[in-house]
Amino acid sequence: MRTLLLGVDIGTSSCKTALFDPEGKVVAQGGCEYPVSYPRKGWAEQDPAQWWEGVCRAVREMISDNGIDPAEIAGIGTDGQSWSAIALDREGNVLCPTPIWTDTRSEEICRETEDRLTAEKLFDLCGNPAKPGYTWPKILWYRKHRPEVFEKTEKILQSNSYIVYRMTGEITQDISQGYGLACFDMRKGCWDEEMCEALGIPRRMLPEIVPCHQIVGKLTVDAAKQMGLREGIPVAAGGLDAACGTLGAGVVSPGQTQEQGGQAGGMSICIDQYAADPRLILGFHVVPGRWLLQGGTTGGGGALKWLRETMCPELSFAEMSALAETAEPGSGGVTFLPYMAGERSPIWDPKACGVFFGLNFGVTRAQMIRACMEGVAYSLRHNLETAAEAGARAGVLRAMGGSANSRIWTQIKADVTGCGIEVPGSDTATTLGAAMLAGVGTGVWQGFEEAARQTIRVNRTYEPDPAVKEIYDWGYETYRKLYGNLKDLMNA
């Protein structure tokens, strides 16, 4: 009987599931979409129960449609979007919709906390600035604006830890998701009780921290029935989606870099020494003894998804890529700012807006599509340059996410950044990373280096085209100036 590992990815717009063999081959895939609610300006919420329902449906259908024997599945790993604040009561019930990573309602709370405790003190412990997208200001928002939720909250969970709880009944906090809390010691990888008290977050609300590959429980009878699996399958703690995607792209050693092309964009540079910069994001890798210095933009693949839904509903993403390829580099002077839900690193402006600049009657749809791709590439370059200033210089990038399936978009990113790009499993990298956690945790592989060696294969490579460097240097300069000139208007 063969050995299979199940990876589950809790994304922003959908969950993805995939089964892998020990060589990293995809045996089966599934998925299920779910909504995001925007009840007020700056709010972005999801119902964790819909994540669980989506996971169960996706796994059931994947198993059924592909004739998989559940007895072949040796372990389950789950990854999830960052910075949730899922409030559970003592009975394990979700008390309210969770604000997700694009939610900025707690901006005022961040300012108040910085004034009270100082930005320097907060940054020194957790290695990240006080920003409304993180988990901890959302908890304080509950305390201030939803006291009935705060008082009933027994534990705060992240997206993957909630799914692990539904699978096993165990409540945990993996180390890679700790970076969303200002009371997390980024050097030691533990909670700081003094900062918990200073923030006003009861220590009891925070689950114990465990390694991402640790087997924390087994699939319960009820969960197995809902998922169409067998009872007792070992379940790993799981981790942050970007970190699992980084692992699934083969980034396990210092200096290796992942380029993220999912709903969000950005990059993750693997380092083995603590190195924080307030313009970037620092978190633990899912690989022990490693950190990830990250740049994250709100408008990655999601920006092209928005463009398709609003202006090109009759086109597939493949057709949009084909159109973009017909437009010249620089998109006829059209420049796009991909700040579609405010922006994260390195500008950290929740009021930043998406912008198309340079439109005229001669601009084509192909140029607008290409400009969208180029704008996301400019944001990647901005983060890479910021990381280099912080002392972490990237070499060849390992691309992952659905955007890596677009050959023209990946080439644009290489041309804009000046970096070579390698594409391994692209849109299966994140689920593969989650599955690798389960594989290491159950002993399928003896360590992460062995797991990467056996599973990661580069499918395509891209080199920067020097013939377009001048065009993209000009475009990038325009991109940077646009935000500088529009910042005050965006914040008015």
C-alpha positions in Angstrom: 0.0 0.0 0.0 1.4 3.4 -0.9 2.0 6.3 1.5 0.2 9.6 0.9 0.3 12.9 2.7 -2.5 15.4 2.8 -1.9 19.1 2.6 -4.7 21.6 3.4 -4.4 25.3 2.6 -6.7 27.9 4.1 -6.5 30.8 1.7 -8.4 34.1 1.6 -10.8 33.3 -1.2 -10.7 29.5 -1.1 -9.2 26.4 0.5 -7.1 24.0 -1.5 -6.3 20.4 -0.7 -3.8 18.0 -2.3 -2.4 14.6 -1.8 1.3 13.9 -2.4 3.4 10.8 -2.5 6.9 10.8 -0.8 8.5 12.0 -4.1 6.3 15.1 -4.1 4.1 14.0 -6.9 0.6 15.3 -6.8 -1.8 12.4 -6.6 -5.1 14.4 -6.3 -6.2 18.0 -5.8 -9.4 19.7 -4.6 -10.7 23.0 -3.5 -13.7 25.0 -2.4 -14.4 28.8 -2.5 -15.9 30.8 0.4 -16.7 34.5 0.8 -15.1 37.5 2.4 -17.4 40.0 4.1 -16.8 43.7 4.0 -19.5 45.1 6.3 -17.8 48.5 6.8 -15.0 50.5 5.3 -11.7 49.0 6.4 -13.4 45.8 7.7 -12.7 42.3 6.2 -14.2 39.3 7.9 -14.7 35.6 7.4 -16.6 32.9 9.2 -14.2 30.1 10.3 -17.0 27.6 10.1 -17.1 28.2 6.3 -13.4 27.3 6.2 -14.1 24.0 7.9 -17.1 23.3 5.7 -15.0 24.1 2.6 -12.2 21.8 3.8 -14.6 18.9 4.4 -16.3 19.3 1.1 -12.9 19.6 -0.8 -11.4 16.6 0.9 -14.5 14.4 0.4 -14.8 15.2 -3.2 -11.1 14.8 -3.9 -11.1 11.3 -2.2 -14.3 10.3 -4.0 -13.5 11.7 -7.5 -10.0 10.1 -7.5 -10.8 6.8 -6.0 -8.4 7.3 -3.1 -8.2 4.8 -0.3 -8.2 6.8 3.0 -6.1 4.1 4.6 -3.2 5.3 2.4 -3.0 8.7 4.1 -0.2 8.8 6.7 -0.6 12.3 7.9 -2.3 15.7 7.5 -0.7 19.1 7.5 -2.6 22.4 7.4 -1.4 26.0 6.6 -3.4 29.1 6.7 -3.7 32.8 6.1 -2.1 35.1 8.6 -3.3 37.3 11.5 -6.7 35.9 12.2 -8.2 36.4 15.7 -10.6 33.6 16.1 -12.4 33.9 19.5 -13.4 30.6 21.0 -15.5 30.2 24.1 -15.0 27.4 26.7 -17.1 25.0 24.7 -15.1 25.6 21.5 -17.7 27.8 19.8 -16.7 30.7 17.5 -18.0 33.8 19.1 -18.0 36.1 16.1 -16.7 36.4 12.5 -12.9 36.8 12.5 -11.2 39.9 11.1 -8.7 38.7 8.5 -5.2 40.0 7.5 -6.6 42.8 5.2 -8.8 44.2 8.1 -7.7 47.6 9.3 -10.4 48.6 11.8 -7.9 48.6 14.7 -5.7 51.4 13.3 -6.6 53.7 16.1 -5.9 51.0 18.7 -2.4 50.6 17.3 -1.8 54.3 17.7 -3.1 54.3 21.2 -0.9 51.4 22.1 2.2 52.9 20.6 1.6 56.1 22.6 1.1 54.2 25.8 3.9 51.6 25.5 6.1 53.2 22.8 6.7 51.8 19.3 10.3 51.0 20.2 9.3 48.7 23.1 6.8 46.9 21.0 9.2 46.4 18.1 12.1 45.4 20.2 10.3 42.3 21.5 8.3 41.0 18.5 10.4 42.4 15.7 7.4 43.9 13.9 5.8 47.3 13.9 2.3 48.0 15.3 0.0 47.6 12.4 -3.8 47.0 12.3 -3.6 43.9 10.2 -1.9 41.9 13.0 -3.7 39.7 15.5 -3.0 41.5 18.7 -4.8 44.8 17.9 -7.9 42.8 16.8 -8.0 41.2 20.3 -7.8 44.7 21.8 -10.5 45.8 19.4 -12.7 43.1 20.8 -12.0 44.3 24.4 -12.9 47.9 23.5 -15.8 47.5 21.0 -17.1 43.9 21.6 -16.6 43.4 25.4 -19.2 40.6 25.4 -17.0 38.7 23.0 -13.8 39.5 24.9 -15.2 38.4 28.2 -16.4 35.0 26.8 -13.2 34.3 24.9 -11.2 31.3 26.2 -8.7 31.0 23.4 -7.6 33.0 20.3 -6.7 30.8 17.4 -5.2 31.3 13.9 -6.7 29.9 10.7 -4.7 26.7 10.6 -4.9 26.1 14.3 -8.7 26.4 14.1 -8.8 23.7 11.4 -6.5 21.5 13.4 -8.8 22.0 16.4 -11.8 20.9 14.3 -9.8 17.9 13.1 -8.4 16.8 16.5 -10.1 18.7 19.3 -6.7 20.0 20.3 -6.0 23.7 20.8 -2.5 24.8 19.7 -0.4 27.7 18.4 2.3 27.0 15.9 5.5 29.0 16.1 5.3 30.5 12.6 2.0 32.3 13.3 3.3 33.9 16.5 4.5 37.0 14.7 1.0 38.4 14.6 1.2 39.1 18.4 3.2 41.8 20.0 3.6 39.7 23.1 5.6 37.1 21.1 9.3 37.1 21.8 10.7 36.8 18.2 14.2 35.9 19.5 13.1 33.1 21.8 9.9 31.9 20.2 7.7 32.2 23.3 5.1 34.4 24.9 6.3 37.2 27.0 4.0 37.4 30.1 5.1 41.0 31.0 4.0 42.2 27.5 0.8 40.3 27.7 -0.1 42.1 30.9 1.0 45.5 29.4 -1.1 45.0 26.4 -4.1 43.8 28.3 -4.2 40.4 26.7 -4.8 37.6 29.2 -2.1 35.0 28.9 -4.7 32.2 29.2 -6.1 33.3 25.8 -3.0 32.3 24.0 -2.4 28.6 23.3 0.9 26.9 24.0 3.4 27.3 21.2 4.6 24.1 19.4 6.8 23.4 16.4 5.0 23.4 13.1 5.8 19.8 12.3 4.8 18.4 15.7 2.0 15.9 15.6 -0.6 17.5 18.0 -3.4 15.0 17.7 -5.3 12.5 15.6 -8.3 12.8 13.4 -11.4 12.3 15.5 -14.4 10.0 14.6 -16.6 13.0 13.9 -14.0 14.9 11.8 -13.1 11.8 9.9 -16.8 11.2 9.0 -17.2 14.8 7.8 -14.0 14.7 5.7 -14.5 11.2 4.3 -11.4 9.9 5.9 -10.4 7.3 8.5 -10.2 8.0 12.2 -6.8 8.4 13.8 -4.7 10.0 11.0 -1.9 12.0 12.7 -2.3 15.8 12.3 0.6 18.2 12.5 0.3 21.7 14.0 0.7 23.3 10.6 1.9 26.9 9.9 1.6 30.2 8.1 0.6 29.8 4.4 3.5 32.0 3.2 6.0 29.9 5.3 4.6 26.6 4.1 4.7 27.9 0.5 8.3 28.9 1.1 9.1 25.3 2.3 7.1 23.9 -0.6 9.2 25.9 -3.0 12.3 24.3 -1.6 13.5 27.3 0.6 15.1 25.7 3.6 18.6 27.2 3.8 19.7 30.8 4.7 19.8 33.1 1.7 17.2 31.2 -0.3 14.2 33.3 -1.3 10.6 32.6 -2.2 8.5 34.8 -4.4 4.8 34.7 -3.5 2.2 34.8 -6.2 -1.1 33.9 -4.4 -3.9 36.3 -3.5 -1.3 38.4 -1.8 2.2 39.1 -3.3 5.6 39.4 -1.7 8.7 37.5 -0.9 10.3 35.6 2.0 14.1 35.4 2.5 15.3 32.5 4.7 17.8 33.7 7.5 19.4 31.9 10.4 20.0 35.0 12.5 17.4 37.4 14.0 17.2 40.5 11.7 14.2 42.8 12.2 13.4 45.9 10.1 10.3 48.0 10.8 9.6 48.3 7.1 9.3 44.5 6.7 7.8 41.4 8.4 9.8 39.0 10.5 8.5 35.6 11.5 9.7 32.1 12.3 10.0 29.7 9.4 8.2 26.4 9.6 11.7 24.9 9.5 13.2 24.9 13.0 16.1 27.4 13.6 15.1 29.6 10.7 13.4 33.0 10.4 11.7 34.5 7.3 12.3 38.2 6.5 9.2 38.9 4.5 7.7 41.6 2.3 4.0 41.4 1.8 1.7 43.3 -0.5 -2.1 43.2 -0.5 -2.3 43.2 -4.3 -0.7 40.1 -5.6 -2.7 37.7 -7.7 -5.8 39.2 -6.1 -5.2 42.4 -8.1 -5.5 40.5 -11.4 -8.5 38.6 -10.0 -10.2 41.9 -9.3 -9.4 43.2 -12.8 -10.9 40.0 -14.3 -14.1 40.1 -12.3 -14.7 43.8 -13.0 -13.4 44.4 -16.5 -12.7 41.0 -18.2 -15.3 38.6 -16.9 -15.4 36.7 -20.1 -11.6 36.0 -20.1 -9.8 33.2 -18.3 -6.5 34.0 -16.5 -4.7 32.2 -19.3 -6.4 34.4 -21.9 -5.5 37.5 -19.8 -1.8 36.3 -19.8 -1.9 35.9 -23.6 -3.3 39.4 -24.0 -0.6 40.8 -21.7 2.0 39.2 -23.8 0.8 41.2 -26.8 1.4 44.5 -25.0 4.9 46.1 -25.0 7.0 46.3 -21.8 6.0 49.4 -19.9 2.3 49.1 -21.0 2.4 52.2 -23.1 3.1 54.4 -20.1 0.3 53.0 -17.9 1.4 52.4 -14.3 -0.6 50.5 -11.7 -0.4 50.8 -7.9 -1.7 47.5 -6.5 -2.8 48.8 -3.2 -6.2 47.2 -3.3 -6.8 46.9 0.4 -4.4 49.5 1.7 -0.8 48.3 1.6 1.5 46.4 3.9 5.3 46.4 3.5 7.3 48.5 3.0 5.0 51.5 3.1 2.5 50.3 5.7 -0.4 52.5 4.7 -3.9 51.2 5.4 -5.4 54.1 3.4 -3.3 53.5 0.3 -5.4 53.1 -2.8 -5.1 51.2 -6.1 -4.4 53.5 -9.0 -4.1 53.3 -12.8 -2.0 56.2 -14.0 -1.4 57.2 -17.6 -4.7 56.3 -19.2 -5.7 57.8 -22.5 -8.0 56.9 -25.4 -5.3 54.8 -27.0 -4.8 52.5 -24.0 -5.9 48.9 -24.7 -7.2 46.3 -22.4 -4.0 44.3 -23.0 -1.9 47.2 -21.7 -4.1 47.5 -18.6 -3.7 43.8 -17.9 0.1 44.0 -18.4 0.2 47.2 -16.2 -1.5 45.3 -13.4 1.2 42.6 -13.6 4.0 45.1 -13.8 2.6 47.0 -10.7 2.7 43.8 -8.7 6.3 43.3 -9.9 7.2 46.8 -8.9 5.9 46.1 -5.4 8.0 43.0 -5.2 11.1 45.0 -6.3 10.3 47.6 -3.6 10.3 44.9 -0.9 13.5 43.2 -2.2 15.3 46.5 -2.2 14.2 47.2 1.3 15.4 43.8 2.4 18.8 44.4 0.8 19.0 47.7 2.8 18.3 45.6 5.9 21.2 43.3 5.1 19.3 40.4 3.5 20.0 40.2 -0.2 18.1 37.8 -2.4 19.6 35.8 -5.2 17.5 33.5 -7.4 13.8 33.6 -6.5 11.7 30.5 -6.1 8.2 31.4 -7.4 5.0 29.9 -6.0 1.3 30.4 -6.2 -1.1 30.6 -9.1 0.6 33.6 -10.6 3.7 31.5 -11.3 1.6 29.6 -13.8 1.6 32.7 -16.0 4.9 32.7 -18.0 4.6 36.3 -19.0 3.9 37.5 -15.5 6.9 35.5 -14.1 9.1 36.9 -16.9 7.9 40.5 -16.0 8.9 39.9 -12.4 12.4 38.7 -13.4 12.8 41.7 -15.7 11.6 44.2 -13.1 13.6 42.9 -10.2 16.7 41.8 -12.1 16.6 38.4 -10.4 16.5 35.0 -11.9 13.4 33.1 -11.1 12.9 29.3 -10.7 9.4 27.8 -10.8 8.9 24.5 -8.9 5.4 23.2 -8.2 3.9 26.7 -8.5 0.3 26.5 -7.3 0.9 23.3 -5.3 3.9 24.7 -3.3 1.8 25.8 -0.3 -0.2 22.5 0.0 3.1 20.6 -0.5 4.7 22.6 2.3 1.8 21.7 4.6 2.1 18.1 3.6 5.9 18.1 4.2 5.2 19.2 7.8 3.1 16.1 8.3 5.7 14.0 6.6 8.5 15.1 8.8 6.3 14.9 11.8 5.4 11.3 11.1 8.8 10.2 10.0 8.2 9.8 6.3 11.3 12.0 5.9 14.0 12.3 8.6 14.2 16.1 8.2 13.4 19.1 6.0 16.5 19.0 3.9 15.7 15.4 3.0 12.1 16.3 2.3 13.0 19.1 0.0 15.6 17.0 -1.8 13.1 14.3 -2.5 10.1 16.4 -3.5 11.2 19.7 -5.1 11.9 19.9 -8.8 12.3 23.0 -10.8 10.0 23.0 -13.8 10.9 26.3 -15.5 13.6 29.1 -15.2 13.5 32.8 -16.2 16.4 35.2 -16.6 16.1 39.0 -16.7 16.1 40.5 -20.2 18.7 43.3 -20.2 16.9 44.9 -23.3 14.0 46.0 -21.1 15.9 47.1 -18.0 15.8 50.8 -18.9 12.1 50.7 -19.5 11.4 49.0 -16.2 13.8 51.2 -14.3 11.7 54.2 -15.6 8.5 52.4 -14.7 9.6 51.6 -11.2 10.7 55.2 -10.7 7.2 56.4 -11.8 5.7 53.8 -9.5 7.6 55.1 -6.5 6.9 58.7 -7.2 3.2 58.1 -7.7 2.6 56.9 -4.1 4.8 59.7 -2.8 2.8 62.3 -4.6 -0.6 60.8 -3.8 0.0 59.7 -0.2 -1.5 62.8 1.4 -4.6 62.7 -0.9 -5.1 59.0 -0.2 -5.0 59.8 3.6 -7.2 62.9 3.3 
